[in-house]
Amino acid sequence: MSEKKPRVSWKSEAVDKAFLEACLDEVTINGREGTSLKGCSWKVVGEKLKNEHNFIVDRAQMKNRYDYIKKKFVTWVKLRNKTGNLYNPVTNTFSMSDEEWVAEGKLDKYVEKLRNAPLICPDLCTKLFEGVVSTGVHCWGPSSTLPHPVEEFSAHDMDEDHCTQMETDAPHASDESSGRSKHHEGQGNSKRVRRNTFDDDMREVGKEIVNVAKMLVESERLNREKEDDVDACMEKLEKMEWGEGDPRYDTALLLFGESADLRKVWLRLKTSSCESWVRNAGRKYRLFE
């Protein structure tokens, strides 16, 4: 009887960051296998964790961690985009009431995990997972900076697809067909199962096309919103009368360019809180000493 593997503890933020960076490098260089990494890539990632952090894990343990972070990222995206829930990118937290957390947790078990421990390295997770989870299947998102994944088919898949497309509806029962053996009836049932599977696959393809179209429309809308956000942020910044060359002014400009979430926070802040927010955020990004 094989000895049970010891449980791996992913408690180090540095290890998690190195893990995500290594996965992103491998996806960029070698592409994906389905929604995950290729076998050769897992070996490279494992070697990096071992050499740089003396953290030893096997492929299955890395795959489990990858899937866990990906599912947590999906929940993080849904909460971040939820109307009325303000996400603070500086603290990487959500301003939700206890009732809201409980209600969301009933719909998604990863909400509670996200409440107890914020998503690790949101920027890296976005680059690594955004194109994979956009439609809930392994497809490439229009905002993804990674190579378009190539779907791989085996010879078995090609044979099954070919057989499925050649299937036709069975004729109505007749006096002659009533004498068929149970063997032939079993073959007919098998054909119907394959035909139903093909129909289901085609419906899924249709859903993917619709989702991609929605993503393109959403991407265009976000680009327009970004332009509007920047103009609104600059208008509010000018009212602060800090003047060009002032560290607060320069820091605010850098924060505006960092992300849309930072611009949203700036626009929602009261004027009296703007300066302290700029200084605190600036220190986090090492813009203020």
C-alpha positions in Angstrom: 0.0 0.0 0.0 1.5 3.3 -1.1 2.3 5.9 1.6 -0.1 8.9 1.7 1.5 12.1 0.5 2.0 14.8 3.2 -0.4 17.8 3.0 1.3 20.9 1.4 0.9 24.2 3.1 0.8 27.2 0.7 1.2 29.9 3.4 3.9 32.0 1.9 2.8 34.9 -0.3 6.3 34.9 -1.9 5.8 31.2 -2.9 2.3 31.9 -4.3 3.6 34.9 -6.3 6.5 32.9 -7.7 4.1 30.1 -8.6 1.7 32.4 -10.5 4.6 34.1 -12.3 6.1 30.8 -13.4 2.7 29.6 -14.6 2.2 32.8 -16.6 5.7 32.5 -18.1 5.0 29.0 -19.2 1.6 29.8 -20.7 3.1 32.7 -22.6 5.9 30.5 -24.0 4.3 27.1 -24.4 0.5 27.8 -24.4 -2.1 25.8 -22.5 -3.4 22.3 -22.4 -7.1 22.8 -22.1 -7.6 25.2 -19.3 -4.4 24.3 -17.5 -0.6 24.1 -18.2 1.1 21.5 -20.3 3.0 18.6 -18.7 6.4 20.0 -19.5 5.4 23.3 -18.0 4.5 21.8 -14.7 8.0 20.4 -14.4 9.5 23.8 -15.0 7.3 25.5 -12.5 8.1 22.8 -9.9 11.8 23.3 -10.5 11.5 27.1 -10.0 9.7 26.6 -6.6 12.3 24.1 -5.5 15.4 26.2 -6.5 14.2 29.6 -5.4 12.1 28.8 -2.3 13.1 25.2 -1.4 9.4 24.4 -1.8 8.9 20.9 -3.1 5.6 19.9 -4.7 4.5 17.4 -7.3 2.4 18.0 -10.4 -0.9 17.0 -8.8 -0.3 19.4 -5.8 0.5 22.3 -8.2 -2.6 21.5 -10.3 -4.8 21.6 -7.2 -3.4 25.0 -6.2 -3.8 26.3 -9.7 -7.5 25.2 -9.9 -8.2 26.6 -6.4 -6.8 30.1 -7.2 -8.6 30.0 -10.6 -12.0 29.3 -8.9 -11.3 32.0 -6.3 -10.4 34.4 -9.1 -13.8 33.7 -10.8 -15.6 34.6 -7.6 -13.4 37.7 -7.2 -14.3 39.0 -10.7 -18.1 38.4 -10.0 -17.9 40.4 -6.8 -15.8 43.2 -8.3 -18.2 43.7 -11.1 -21.3 43.5 -8.9 -23.2 46.8 -8.9 -23.1 48.5 -5.5 -20.1 46.5 -4.1 -17.1 48.8 -3.9 -13.8 47.1 -4.4 -10.8 48.9 -3.0 -7.7 47.9 -5.1 -5.4 49.5 -2.5 -6.4 47.2 0.3 -7.7 44.4 -2.1 -10.9 44.2 -0.1 -14.7 44.5 -0.7 -16.9 46.9 1.3 -19.8 44.5 1.8 -22.1 44.1 4.8 -22.3 40.8 6.7 -25.7 40.2 5.1 -24.3 40.6 1.6 -21.4 38.2 2.4 -23.9 35.6 3.6 -26.2 36.0 0.7 -23.4 35.7 -1.8 -21.9 32.8 0.1 -25.1 30.8 -0.4 -24.6 31.1 -4.2 -20.9 30.5 -4.3 -18.8 28.6 -1.7 -15.7 30.5 -2.7 -17.2 33.8 -1.4 -16.4 32.8 2.2 -12.9 31.8 1.2 -12.4 35.2 -0.4 -13.8 36.9 2.6 -11.4 35.2 4.9 -8.4 35.6 2.7 -8.2 38.1 -0.2 -7.2 36.9 -3.7 -3.4 36.6 -3.9 -1.8 38.9 -6.5 -4.9 40.1 -8.4 -2.9 41.5 -11.3 -1.1 38.2 -11.9 -4.3 36.3 -11.6 -6.0 38.5 -14.1 -3.2 38.0 -16.7 -3.2 34.2 -16.1 -6.9 33.4 -15.9 -8.9 36.1 -17.6 -8.9 34.6 -21.0 -9.6 31.1 -19.7 -12.6 31.9 -17.5 -14.3 34.6 -19.6 -16.9 32.2 -20.9 -16.6 29.4 -18.4 -14.8 27.2 -20.9 -11.3 27.1 -22.3 -11.6 29.9 -24.8 -9.5 33.0 -25.4 -10.8 36.4 -24.2 -10.4 39.5 -26.3 -8.7 41.4 -23.5 -6.2 38.6 -22.8 -2.5 39.4 -23.4 -1.7 35.7 -23.7 -1.4 33.6 -26.9 -4.6 32.2 -28.3 -4.9 28.6 -26.9 -4.9 25.8 -29.5 -7.5 23.1 -28.8 -6.1 19.6 -29.3 -8.1 16.7 -30.7 -7.2 13.1 -30.5 -7.8 10.5 -33.2 -10.6 9.1 -31.1 -12.3 12.5 -31.0 -12.1 12.9 -34.7 -13.6 9.4 -35.3 -16.4 10.0 -32.9 -17.3 13.4 -34.5 -17.2 11.9 -37.9 -19.5 9.0 -36.9 -21.9 11.4 -35.2 -22.3 13.6 -38.2 -23.2 10.6 -40.4 -26.0 9.5 -38.1 -29.5 9.8 -39.4 -32.9 9.4 -37.8 -34.1 5.9 -37.6 -37.2 5.1 -39.7 -40.5 4.4 -38.0 -41.1 0.8 -36.8 -42.4 -1.5 -39.4 -43.4 -5.2 -39.5 -39.9 -6.0 -40.8 -38.1 -4.0 -38.1 -40.1 -5.7 -35.3 -38.1 -8.8 -35.9 -34.7 -7.2 -35.2 -32.6 -8.8 -32.6 -31.7 -7.2 -29.2 -28.2 -6.7 -30.6 -29.5 -4.3 -33.3 -31.6 -2.5 -30.8 -28.5 -1.9 -28.6 -26.7 -0.4 -31.6 -29.6 1.9 -32.3 -29.6 3.2 -28.7 -25.8 3.8 -28.9 -26.3 5.9 -32.1 -29.0 8.0 -30.5 -26.7 8.7 -27.5 -23.9 9.8 -29.8 -26.4 12.0 -31.8 -27.6 13.6 -28.6 -24.1 14.2 -27.5 -23.3 16.0 -30.8 -26.5 18.2 -30.4 -25.4 19.1 -26.9 -21.9 20.0 -28.2 -23.4 22.2 -30.9 -25.5 24.1 -28.4 -22.4 24.7 -26.3 -20.6 26.1 -29.4 -23.5 28.4 -29.9 -23.3 29.6 -26.4 -19.6 30.3 -26.7 -20.2 32.4 -29.8 -22.8 34.4 -28.0 -20.5 34.9 -25.0 -17.6 36.0 -27.2 -19.8 38.6 -28.9 -21.0 39.9 -25.5 -17.4 40.2 -24.4 -16.5 42.2 -27.5 -19.3 44.6 -26.8 -18.4 44.8 -23.2 -14.7 45.5 -24.1 -15.8 48.4 -26.3 -18.0 49.8 -23.6 -15.2 49.6 -21.0 -12.9 51.5 -23.4 -15.4 54.3 -23.7 -15.9 54.3 -19.9 -12.1 54.5 -19.4 -11.9 57.6 -21.5 -14.8 59.2 -19.6 -13.2 58.2 -16.2 -9.9 59.8 -17.1 -11.5 63.1 -18.1 -13.6 63.1 -14.9 -10.5 62.3 -12.8 -8.5 65.1 -14.3 -11.3 67.5 -13.8 -11.4 66.7 -10.1 -7.7 66.8 -9.8 -7.5 70.3 -11.3 -9.9 71.4 -8.6 -7.5 70.3 -5.9 -5.1 73.2 -7.1 -2.0 71.2 -6.3 -0.3 72.3 -9.5 2.0 70.4 -11.9 5.3 69.4 -10.2 3.6 68.9 -6.9 4.3 65.2 -5.7 0.6 64.8 -4.9 -0.4 65.8 -8.4 2.2 63.5 -10.0 1.2 60.6 -7.8 -2.5 61.0 -8.6 -1.6 60.9 -12.3 0.3 57.6 -11.8 -2.6 56.1 -9.8 -5.1 57.1 -12.6 -3.0 55.1 -15.1 -2.6 52.1 -12.8 -6.2 50.8 -13.1 -9.9 51.6 -13.6 -10.6 50.6 -9.9 -8.2 53.3 -8.6 -10.0 55.9 -10.8 -13.4 54.8 -9.5 -12.1 55.2 -5.9 -10.8 58.7 -6.6 -14.1 59.8 -8.2 -16.1 58.6 -5.1 -13.8 60.2 -2.5 -14.9 63.3 -0.7 -12.6 66.3 -1.5 -11.4 66.3 2.1 -10.2 62.7 1.9 -8.4 63.0 -1.5 -5.0 64.1 -0.2 -4.7 61.4 2.5 -5.8 58.8 0.0 -3.2 59.9 -2.6 -0.4 59.8 0.1 -1.4 56.4 1.4 -1.8 54.9 -2.0 1.4 56.5 -3.1 3.3 54.9 -0.2 1.9 51.5 -1.2 3.3 51.9 -4.7 6.5 53.5 -3.3 5.7 56.9 -4.8 5.9 58.6 -1.4 8.7 57.9 1.0 
